[in-house]
Amino acid sequence: MDTILIKGLQLIVALALLIVLHEGGHFVAAKIFKVRVEKFYLFFDWKFSLFSTYSNWWRKLMGKAPVKKKENGEYEYEGTEYGIGWIPLGGYVSISGMVDESSFKEDGSQKSFWKQLPQLMKHIIVKNKDVKGEPWEFRTHPAWQRLIIMLGGIIVNFITAFVIYAMVLFTWGESFVKSEDMTYGMKFSEQAKADGFRDGDIIIKTDDETVSTWRMSVLQDMSNAKTVTVLRDGKEVVIQMPEELSLLDMIEQPVYAAMRAPLQIDSILPGTPAEEMGLKKTDVINAVNGHAIKDFNDFQNSLIALQKALPENANFGDSLKARQITLLLNDSVIKQVTLTPEFTLGFANAMPYQDKITTKEYGFFESFPAGVKYGIETLTSYVDQMKYVFTKKGARQVGGFISIGNIFPDVWDWQRFWLLTAFLSIVLGFMNVLPIPALDGGHALFATFELLTGKRLNDNFLLVVQYFGMYILLAIMVLAQLNDILRLFGL
């Protein structure tokens, strides 16, 4: 339970920070161009909010009169309303006049919307002079101003990531193990071995690019490379990479290549099967279900194989049966144990090469270009992986809030926290730049269209496509949460 709380707290703090900064980018840009911002909310406030500067108790505390209400029950505008919602799925700024909803019936029902759809879709292109509204409304401003307002949050996300990466490098430096110091070499999947790799090989080049240390981005470089050079028994060996190999195939468990690590139990995690079975740091795991274990990679891969053996229509009972395993310890002790729904035993393995870690330190001004480079490499890698989302395997990898929370460590580690926060900032920025209606990128696309063509899209048309954009986002969110739930049951 403590682990879940620590992971959850890190996730909430990181998301809250990024949401405020992202929405703050829109807010500042809107204020610069004198566009009215009606609401600035952390989290969503459907039906009610946890805090609002429009609430009577807060107004009374600040010595202000209560905010008047209109006939429809909405508050009259008296400056931006700042608040905190109760649904921690994001946040928003409500900018006046994003679209003209005057032609939309007051009841706002789905039925009335679909009845009006043919009428709303008429006259898609309009002239700027025909756009009616107040001077403080978004839609009455020039396209270039609207474009900057919509890109404000995205720009802040990328700047935030670059600054965080820079400060992490300045504070902790960059720690890594040089390729030549990886005496255990790499562990390769069966596919990698069929392509010519051997366990113990040290990857030193992808095409002509030197691999100075191992990180997951090397897999991406390998997927795009024609040749990979390894160090084998002190000699360089060049391996031809198959053309049909994709990054998605390489990161599917067990991964194509991973740093090889001896199996050495460092600590037992509380409340796990490892603790219940009495596993000790001095124990050696020799076999899982009769399959010999030579290193920690073998142990991980054996558990992955159990999960992958489940049929697509597997139920909880099937998962439970698959998780009941037999371990051989210390060459003679046999233990029966049931793995967690995530197919883990519950111990931390000792990190190899602790005496061979190289740390590169950065000065304050030196850290900024290095941070930008780090951020661009992270963004490039993420964008490259996005093309696999639209495949069957890729869709199965999409994760929701549980998956995001699980990337944070079990204990609060500030360096790891800031690195993951920067990564999430990159992800948030990229996802919002996608040209999907209802996202910032959709609005930016329409503004760019106007800048390039001099023609403006009808607000009614924008209202329609925004609805469809919302349905797309909801579908993606449902898929992500469903994948998380299936993983909770080991499916």
DAPEJO-V804953 format. One line per field, one symbol per residue. ss: DSSP state (a for helix, b for strand, c for the rest). psi: psi as a letter, one per 20 degrees, with the letter a starting at -180 (. if undefined). burial: I if it has 24 or more other C-alpha atoms within 12 Angstrom, else O. Layout:
# DAPEJO-V804953
ss: ???
psi: ???
burial: ???
This chain:
# DAPEJO-V804953
ss: caaaaaaaaaaaaaaaaaaaaaaaaaaaaaaaccccbbbbbbbbccccccbbcccaaaaaacccccccbcccccbcccccbbbbccbbbbbbbbbccccccccccccccaaaaaaaaaaaccccbbcaaacccccccaaaccaaaaaaaaaaaaaaaaaaaaaaaaaaaaaacbbbbbaaaccccbbbcaaaaacccccccbbbbbccbbccbcccaaaaaaaaccbbbbbbccbbbbbbccccccaaaaacccccbbbcccccbbbbccccaaaaccccccccbbbbccbbcccaaaaaaaaaaaaacccccccaaaaaaacbbbbbbcccbbbbbbccccccccbbbccccaaabbbbcccaaaaaaaaaaaaaaaaaaaaaaacccccaaaaaacccaaaaaacccccccaaaaaaaaaaaaaaaaaaaaccccccaaaaaaaaaaaaaaccbbcaaaaaaaaaaaaaaaaaaaaaaaaaaaaaaccc
psi: ghggggggggggggggghgggghhgggggghhjlppohqopprqlpgrqhqpiiqghghghikqqqpqqrhjiqqqplrppprpaioljbrqpoppkgqojhipqhijqhghghhighhhiqmhprqhiioqrqhjqgiiqqhhghggghighgghgggggggggghghhgiaoprpqgiimhibqpqrhghhhiiqqpiqppiqocjppohrprhihhghhhiqhqppqookjqppppppqhipqhhhhippqqgqqpppqoopgqppqkrhgghikprhiqpohqokipqohrhgggghhhghgghiprhkqahhgggghiorpqopkihppppqprrhjlqhlqpqpprkhjjppppqprghhhghhggggggggggggghhhiihjrggghhipqbhggghiiqrhqoohghghghggghhggggghhiplpqirhhghhghhggghhijqqpphhghgghhghghhgghgggggghgggghhhjk.
burial: OOOOOOIIOIIIIIIIIIIIIIIIIIIIIIIOIOIIIIIIIIIIIOOOOOOIIIIOOOOOOOOOOOIOOOOOOOOOOOOIIIIIIOOIOIIIIIIIIIIIIOOIOOOOOOOOIOOOOOOIOOOOOOOOOOIOOOOOIIIIIIIIIIIIIIIIIIIIIIIIIIIIIIIIIIOIIIIIIIIIIIIIIIIIIOOIOOOIIIIIIIIIIIOOOOIOIIOOIIIIIIIIIOIIIIIIOOOOOIIOIOOOIIIIIIIIIIIIIIIIIIIIIOOIIOOIIIOOIOIOOOIIIIIIIOOOIOIIIIIIIIIIOIIOOIOOOOOOOOIIIIIIIIIIIOOOOOIOIIIIIIIIIIIIIOOIOOOOOOOOOOOOOOIIOIIIOIIIIIIOIIOOIOOOOOOOOOIIIIIIIIIIIIIIIIOOOOIIIIIIIIIIIIIIIIIIIIIIIIIIIIIIIIIIOIOOOOOIIIIIIIIIIIOOIOOOOOOOOOOIIIIIOIIIIII
